[in-house]
Amino acid sequence: MNKTLKQMQQDSKLCACFIYVLDARCPKSSLNPEFVRVIKDKPIIYVLNKADLVTTQDIAKSKQYFKKIGAGCVSLEATKSNSSKVILDEINRVFVERIKQNQLLGANFIIRAMILGVPNSGKSTIVNNLANKSRAVASNRAGVTKSKQWIRLNNVEFMDTPGVLLPNFEDEKVAYNLAFVGSIKDEVVNLVDVACHLIAKLSEIDSSIIASRYGVDSLLNTQSVDKWSHDILTAIGKKRGSVISGGEIDLERAAKILLTDFRSGKLGKICLE
């Protein structure tokens, strides 16, 4: 992380603004405090990506929060064709006076913008959307972009950068939220533990979410949170055929089913914070 951040700090000297990509399902958890070292006092445009996975009310609430701290904020679904045009529009709005001044002088004002965010927030997908082609490697999993790359679009040059996570999380809620949405690699976490915490979180938001999808409502009020979330995961595994030899439930497979359903929006439009 430190090596990547140092390089980003160096590259930031070339940039006039920053495109800060956030997962709309957990926008505050998607903020990396270490990026302050990179951004400093330059303009930020926050992008609430994967906006289709939350409600319009959630988007409005998040936009209000970021606008209160004095930053531009747009929302989009980066997998939808041309949806990222709102970013170009926002950049030109932020620099409208500079652009006009340069036009009067007959000069073409090139705006360089660094795209940053935590892994799997959709940075490279946004670059591809802006370019209307797959110029940046994109995938729905963490850790795909390995190095910086420049993309020129009209009067804006975008630098795509690797996703960066904190090496340690002081706030457990933030860590779990990022694990829920796939910003932390599944390979480095205990999926059963993550799934059980997701069950608890979803039940806290709306107890009918799990019940309506998996038909396990009879378990929702039994014993402690840890016990019933584990019981619910076991029931989900049984319902979905995650049974191994001897009739035992494959809890890791059940956890993958739950997390995949959540990440794909099959459990509904859910904002975690």
C-alpha positions in Angstrom: 0.0 0.0 0.0 2.7 2.5 0.9 4.6 1.9 -2.3 1.4 2.5 -4.3 0.5 5.6 -2.3 3.9 7.1 -2.8 3.7 6.6 -6.6 0.2 8.1 -6.5 1.5 11.1 -4.6 4.2 11.6 -7.2 1.7 11.3 -10.1 -0.8 13.6 -8.3 1.5 16.5 -9.1 0.4 16.1 -12.8 -3.3 16.1 -12.0 -5.7 19.0 -11.6 -8.5 17.0 -9.9 -9.4 13.6 -8.6 -12.3 11.2 -9.5 -13.0 9.4 -6.2 -14.9 6.2 -7.0 -17.1 4.8 -4.2 -19.4 1.8 -4.0 -22.9 3.3 -3.6 -23.8 0.4 -1.2 -21.2 1.6 1.4 -19.9 5.0 0.3 -18.4 6.1 3.6 -16.7 2.7 4.1 -15.3 3.1 0.6 -13.3 6.2 1.7 -9.6 5.5 2.3 -8.2 8.2 4.7 -4.7 7.7 3.3 -5.9 9.3 0.0 -5.8 12.7 1.8 -2.0 12.5 1.3 -2.5 12.2 -2.5 -5.4 14.6 -3.0 -4.3 17.4 -0.6 -6.3 20.6 -1.5 -7.2 19.8 -5.1 -10.8 19.4 -6.4 -12.6 16.1 -5.8 -15.5 14.6 -7.7 -17.0 11.7 -5.8 -18.6 9.0 -8.0 -21.3 6.8 -6.5 -20.8 3.8 -8.7 -23.2 0.7 -8.8 -26.1 3.1 -8.2 -28.5 0.6 -9.6 -27.9 -1.6 -6.5 -29.4 1.0 -4.1 -32.5 3.2 -4.0 -32.8 6.7 -5.3 -33.4 7.8 -1.7 -30.0 6.2 -0.7 -28.3 8.1 -3.6 -29.9 11.4 -2.6 -28.8 10.9 1.0 -25.2 10.1 0.0 -25.0 13.0 -2.5 -26.2 15.4 0.2 -23.5 14.2 2.6 -20.6 14.7 0.1 -22.0 18.0 -1.2 -22.0 19.2 2.4 -18.3 18.8 2.6 -17.9 20.9 -0.5 -17.2 18.3 -3.2 -18.9 17.5 -6.5 -20.8 14.2 -6.5 -22.4 12.2 -9.3 -24.0 8.7 -9.4 -23.9 6.2 -12.2 -24.0 2.5 -13.2 -20.7 2.1 -15.0 -21.8 -1.1 -16.8 -24.5 0.9 -18.7 -23.3 2.4 -22.0 -22.3 6.1 -21.9 -23.4 6.5 -18.2 -19.9 7.9 -17.2 -20.5 11.0 -19.4 -21.8 12.7 -16.2 -18.2 12.6 -14.9 -16.9 14.6 -17.9 -19.8 17.0 -17.5 -18.9 17.5 -13.8 -15.2 18.0 -14.6 -16.0 20.7 -17.2 -18.4 22.3 -14.6 -15.7 22.5 -12.0 -13.1 24.0 -14.4 -15.6 26.1 -16.5 -13.8 29.4 -15.7 -10.3 28.0 -16.5 -11.7 26.5 -19.8 -13.2 29.9 -20.8 -10.0 31.8 -20.0 -8.0 29.4 -22.1 -10.5 29.6 -25.0 -10.2 33.4 -25.0 -6.4 33.0 -25.3 -6.9 30.4 -28.1 -5.4 27.7 -25.9 -6.7 24.2 -25.4 -6.9 23.5 -21.6 -6.1 19.8 -21.0 -7.5 18.6 -17.6 -5.7 15.7 -16.0 -7.7 13.7 -13.5 -6.6 10.8 -11.4 -9.2 8.0 -10.7 -8.8 6.5 -7.3 -10.7 4.3 -4.9 -10.7 1.0 -3.0 -10.5 -2.3 -4.9 -13.5 -3.4 -6.9 -15.2 0.0 -6.7 -15.4 0.0 -10.5 -12.7 2.4 -11.5 -11.5 0.5 -14.6 -15.1 -0.1 -15.7 -15.7 3.6 -15.6 -12.6 4.3 -17.7 -13.9 1.7 -20.2 -17.3 3.3 -20.2 -15.9 6.8 -20.8 -13.7 5.5 -23.7 -16.6 3.3 -24.9 -14.2 0.4 -25.3 -12.2 -2.0 -23.1 -9.0 0.0 -22.8 -8.6 -0.7 -19.1 -8.7 -4.2 -17.6 -12.0 -4.6 -15.6 -13.5 -7.3 -13.6 -16.0 -7.7 -10.8 -13.4 -8.7 -8.2 -10.8 -6.9 -6.2 -7.2 -6.4 -7.3 -7.5 -6.4 -11.1 -5.8 -3.1 -11.9 -2.1 -3.5 -11.1 -0.5 -0.3 -12.4 -1.4 3.2 -13.6 -2.6 3.9 -17.1 -3.6 7.1 -18.9 -6.7 7.4 -21.1 -7.3 10.6 -23.2 -10.9 11.6 -23.8 -11.6 15.0 -25.5 -10.1 17.6 -23.2 -9.6 15.3 -20.2 -6.8 12.8 -19.5 -7.7 10.2 -17.0 -5.2 8.2 -15.0 -6.5 4.9 -13.8 -4.8 3.6 -10.6 -4.8 0.4 -8.6 -7.4 0.1 -5.8 -5.8 0.7 -2.4 -7.0 -0.6 1.0 -5.7 0.2 4.4 -3.4 -2.5 5.8 -5.4 -2.5 9.0 -9.0 -1.6 9.9 -9.6 0.1 13.2 -13.4 0.1 12.5 -14.8 -3.4 12.2 -17.9 -2.2 10.5 -15.9 -0.7 7.7 -13.9 -3.9 7.2 -17.1 -6.0 7.0 -18.9 -3.6 4.7 -15.9 -3.8 2.3 -15.9 -7.6 2.5 -19.6 -7.7 1.8 -19.3 -5.8 -1.5 -16.1 -7.7 -2.5 -13.5 -4.9 -2.1 -11.6 -7.2 0.1 -10.6 -10.4 -1.7 -12.7 -13.5 -0.7 -9.5 -15.5 -0.6 -8.2 -13.6 2.4 -11.3 -13.6 4.6 -13.3 -16.2 6.5 -16.3 -16.3 4.2 -18.5 -18.1 6.7 -17.8 -15.3 9.2 -18.4 -12.6 6.6 -21.7 -14.3 5.6 -22.9 -14.6 9.2 -22.2 -10.9 9.7 -24.0 -10.0 6.5 -27.0 -12.0 7.7 -27.0 -10.0 11.0 -26.6 -6.7 9.1 -29.4 -7.5 6.6 -31.7 -8.6 9.4 -31.0 -5.3 11.2 -32.0 -3.4 8.0 -35.1 -5.5 7.3 -35.7 -8.9 8.7 -37.8 -9.8 5.6 -34.8 -9.6 3.2 -33.4 -13.1 4.2 -36.9 -14.6 4.8 -38.3 -13.7 1.4 -35.3 -14.9 -0.5 -34.5 -18.1 1.4 -37.6 -18.9 3.4 -35.9 -19.1 6.7 -38.0 -16.7 8.7 -38.7 -19.2 11.5 -35.0 -18.9 12.6 -34.8 -15.1 12.9 -35.7 -14.9 16.6 -33.8 -17.8 18.0 -31.0 -17.5 20.5 -28.0 -15.1 20.2 -27.1 -13.2 17.0 -24.1 -15.4 16.4 -26.1 -18.6 16.9 -29.1 -17.6 14.7 -27.0 -16.1 11.9 -25.0 -19.4 11.8 -28.3 -21.4 11.8 -29.7 -19.2 9.0 -26.6 -19.8 6.9 -26.9 -23.5 7.5 -30.6 -23.4 6.5 -29.6 -21.4 3.3 -27.1 -24.1 2.5 -29.7 -26.8 3.0 -32.3 -25.0 0.9 -29.7 -24.5 -1.9 -28.3 -28.0 -1.9 -25.0 -27.2 -0.4 -24.8 -30.7 1.1 -21.6 -32.8 1.3 -21.1 -36.4 2.3 -22.9 -37.5 5.4 -25.5 -34.8 5.0 -23.3 -32.1 6.4 -23.8 -28.6 5.1 -21.0 -27.0 3.1 -21.1 -23.6 4.9 -18.5 -22.0 2.7 -20.5 -22.8 -0.4 -23.6 -21.4 1.3 -21.7 -18.3 2.2 -20.7 -17.8 -1.5 -24.3 -18.2 -2.5 -25.4 -15.5 0.0 -22.6 -13.1 -0.9 -23.2 -13.6 -4.7 -26.9 -12.9 -4.3 -26.2 -9.8 -2.3 -23.5 -8.4 -4.6 -25.6 -9.0 -7.7 -28.7 -7.3 -6.2 -30.8 -10.4 -5.9 -31.6 -9.5 -2.3 -32.9 -6.1 -3.3 -31.6 -2.5 -3.4 -29.6 -2.3 -0.1 -27.4 0.5 1.3 -25.4 -0.7 4.3 -24.8 2.8 5.8 
